[in-house]
């Protein structure tokens, strides 16, 4: 009789543990889902804020805008993490048609101690998600005549610290819209 009572108590304990484990699992899944939904909303909000800021910068009369502040320096840590630079351009005639807008990226090779000189062309170009020295389409276009793109930069851990000037030439069909540039400054990764 004693072993049956022990077996029943053991099976009841097992059932209680399974129920608690299932409740924790369901709670964890719901928490992860809520976090991911919140992250998507934040990304959408951030995209809208960037586009709004770009529109405000164009109201100052510029044809090409790089969203980096007045210094136009993108400090990228050599830690393998992703960094980005957003830029945008207006159409030449101000109409809403951005379908003919293109841009080319190029590395400046005239400055001393740049990444091109320190690391070589192949390694320097490997940091960027865009192709250089060829016409590229913009990632996003608005009906207001503004086209925008983002350059993703990933610098691997252990990369030599250097800087590189990047030129952006923008065209609307055959018409040259203008040139803008920014500097990528590879800095030491911090502990935090």
C-alpha positions in Angstrom: 0.0 0.0 0.0 2.9 2.3 0.8 4.4 2.0 -2.7 1.1 2.9 -4.4 0.8 6.0 -2.2 4.4 7.0 -3.0 3.8 6.5 -6.7 0.7 8.6 -6.7 2.5 11.4 -4.8 5.4 11.2 -7.3 3.1 11.3 -10.3 1.2 14.3 -8.8 4.5 16.1 -8.3 5.5 15.4 -11.9 2.2 16.8 -13.2 2.6 19.9 -11.1 6.2 20.4 -12.4 5.0 19.9 -16.0 2.2 22.4 -15.6 4.6 25.0 -14.1 7.1 24.4 -16.9 4.4 24.8 -19.6 3.2 28.1 -18.0 6.8 29.4 -17.9 7.4 28.3 -21.6 4.2 30.1 -22.7 5.1 33.2 -20.7 8.5 33.2 -22.3 7.2 32.9 -25.8 4.7 35.7 -25.2 7.5 37.9 -23.8 9.8 37.3 -26.8 6.9 38.0 -29.2 6.1 41.3 -27.5 9.8 42.3 -27.5 10.0 41.6 -31.3 6.8 43.5 -32.0 8.1 46.5 -30.1 11.4 46.4 -31.9 9.6 46.5 -35.3 7.6 49.5 -34.2 10.8 51.3 -33.1 12.6 50.5 -36.4 9.6 51.9 -38.3 9.5 55.0 -36.1 13.3 55.5 -36.6 12.9 55.2 -40.4 10.2 57.8 -40.3 12.3 60.2 -38.2 15.3 59.9 -40.5 13.2 60.7 -43.5 11.6 63.6 -41.7 15.1 65.0 -40.8 16.3 64.5 -44.4 13.3 66.5 -45.7 14.1 69.3 -43.2 17.7 69.3 -44.4 16.6 69.7 -48.0 14.5 72.7 -47.0 17.9 74.4 -46.5 18.5 74.4 -50.2 21.0 71.5 -50.5 20.8 69.0 -53.4 22.6 66.1 -51.6 22.5 65.4 -47.9 24.6 63.0 -45.8 23.0 62.4 -42.3 26.1 62.7 -40.1 26.0 66.2 -38.7 28.4 69.0 -39.6 31.6 67.0 -39.2 30.5 64.4 -41.8 32.6 61.8 -40.0 31.2 58.3 -39.3 33.1 56.7 -36.4 32.9 53.0 -36.9 34.3 50.6 -34.3 36.5 47.8 -35.3 34.4 45.2 -33.6 32.4 43.5 -36.3 29.2 45.4 -35.5 27.1 47.1 -38.1 27.1 50.9 -38.6 25.3 52.9 -41.2 25.4 56.1 -43.1 22.2 57.5 -44.7 22.3 60.0 -47.6 19.7 61.4 -49.9 19.4 63.6 -53.0 16.9 65.8 -54.8 16.0 65.5 -58.4 17.5 68.2 -60.7 14.3 69.8 -61.7 12.4 69.2 -58.4 9.8 67.0 -60.0 8.6 63.9 -58.1 10.1 61.3 -60.6 13.2 59.7 -59.0 13.2 56.7 -61.3 16.3 58.0 -63.2 18.3 58.9 -60.1 21.6 57.0 -59.7 24.7 57.4 -57.6 28.3 56.2 -57.6 30.6 55.7 -54.6 34.3 56.1 -54.8 37.3 56.0 -52.4 39.5 59.0 -52.2 43.1 58.0 -52.8 44.7 61.5 -52.5 44.9 61.8 -48.7 47.8 60.3 -46.7 47.4 57.4 -44.3 44.0 56.5 -45.5 42.5 53.0 -45.3 43.1 52.5 -49.0 46.9 53.0 -48.5 47.1 51.1 -45.1 44.9 48.1 -45.9 44.6 47.9 -49.7 41.6 48.3 -52.0 40.1 44.9 -51.6 40.1 44.9 -47.8 38.8 48.5 -47.6 35.9 47.8 -50.0 35.0 44.7 -48.1 33.8 46.9 -45.2 30.9 48.3 -47.3 27.6 46.6 -48.5 27.6 48.7 -51.7 29.6 48.4 -54.8 32.0 51.2 -55.6 32.8 52.8 -59.0 29.6 51.8 -60.7 26.1 53.3 -60.9 23.7 52.2 -58.2 20.0 52.8 -57.7 18.8 54.5 -54.5 17.2 52.2 -51.9 14.1 54.4 -51.3 12.4 57.1 -53.2 9.6 59.5 -52.2 7.0 61.2 -54.4 8.5 64.5 -53.3 11.6 64.0 -55.6 13.9 62.8 -52.9 15.8 59.5 -53.2 17.6 58.0 -50.2 20.1 55.2 -49.6 21.9 53.6 -46.7 25.5 52.4 -46.7 26.1 49.6 -44.2 29.7 49.4 -42.8 31.1 46.5 -40.9 34.7 46.6 -39.8 36.1 43.3 -38.5 37.8 43.0 -35.1 41.5 43.6 -35.2 41.5 45.9 -38.2 44.2 48.6 -38.3 42.8 52.0 -37.3 42.6 54.4 -40.3 40.2 56.7 -42.0 38.8 56.9 -45.5 37.1 59.6 -47.4 34.1 58.4 -49.4 32.7 60.4 -52.4 29.1 60.2 -53.5 28.3 61.4 -57.0 24.6 61.7 -57.8 23.0 61.8 -61.3 19.4 62.4 -62.4 19.4 60.7 -65.8 22.4 62.2 -67.6 22.4 65.4 -65.5 25.0 65.6 -62.7 23.2 66.6 -59.4 26.3 67.0 -57.3 29.0 65.5 -55.1 29.0 65.0 -51.4 31.6 63.2 -49.3 32.0 61.8 -45.8 34.8 60.2 -43.8 34.7 56.8 -42.3 37.0 56.8 -39.2 37.8 53.3 -37.9 38.2 53.6 -34.2 39.2 51.1 -31.5 36.4 49.0 -30.1 35.5 49.8 -26.6 34.9 47.3 -23.8 31.2 48.3 -23.5 
